Amino acid sequence: MKKLFIFLIAFGLLFIIIGIVMLVNNQSFRSNAIIVEGTVVEMRIKTSDRGSGMEAPVIDYKAADGSEHTYLSTSFSYPPQYEVGEKVKVYCNPNNPDDATIGSGSVFPIIFVIVGIFPFLIGVLLLRYKIRKVKTNTILLQTGQKIQADIISIDYNRGLTVNDKNPLQIECQWLQAFDNTVYVFRSDNLWFDPRPFLGDRTQLDVYIERENPKKYYVDVSFLPKMG
């Protein structure tokens, strides 16, 4: 789980940074570019697998020095955003008139940022949950009531799947004698089979909140760490 949220945060942050850098570069280019008028002279057609044709404009324009240039847009769309004969603003590099762009710029920076935000937020939420869980467990270890609960099963946690795998949990139970109530406890998720390391154990230490046994920590710290 630790590797998962680190990967999600790093993956998301990488895409967000790439998107932001692209946005900054686009803005910097536009702020230093010269705006000239161009004319759509042709619409290039790209046919998709479904048969519908997406179109992108071919634009002729004159740079500030009077030289003629052609811009081939790579932004195909359906329906087309432009039509032949339409006048458009062209942003061109004053030092290299062939370096030009049109419209509001490429959508790829926005796509990169959006793609990065989701795994980043998921990773942050998992990290936050992990930190809160560790904090709660530490408090229970220090102030909770220690009991011994009987191991009753070791089964998969079907509610969590990572890379098509489910973690295991040790399930145990304890009878609170004074009110004849049975409580069932489940350990944290384990990504390996704990059976070979239990030895002859039939019980596990469980730390419960004194006034609310539903808040608990099953102590499996004796198990080896996952590599």
Buried (B, 14 or more C-beta within 10 A) or exposed (E): BEEEBEEBBEBBBBBBEBBBEBBEEBEEBEEEBBEBEBBBBBBBEEEEEEEEBBBBBBBBBBBEEEEEBEBEBEBBEEEBBBEEEEEBEBBBBEEEBEBBBBBEBBEBBBEBBEBBBEBBEBBBEBBEEEEEEEEBBEBBBEEBEEBEBEBEEBEEBEEEEEEEEBBBBBBBBBEEEEEEEEBEBBBBBBEBEBEEEBEEEEEBBBBBBEEEBEBBBBBBEEBEEEE
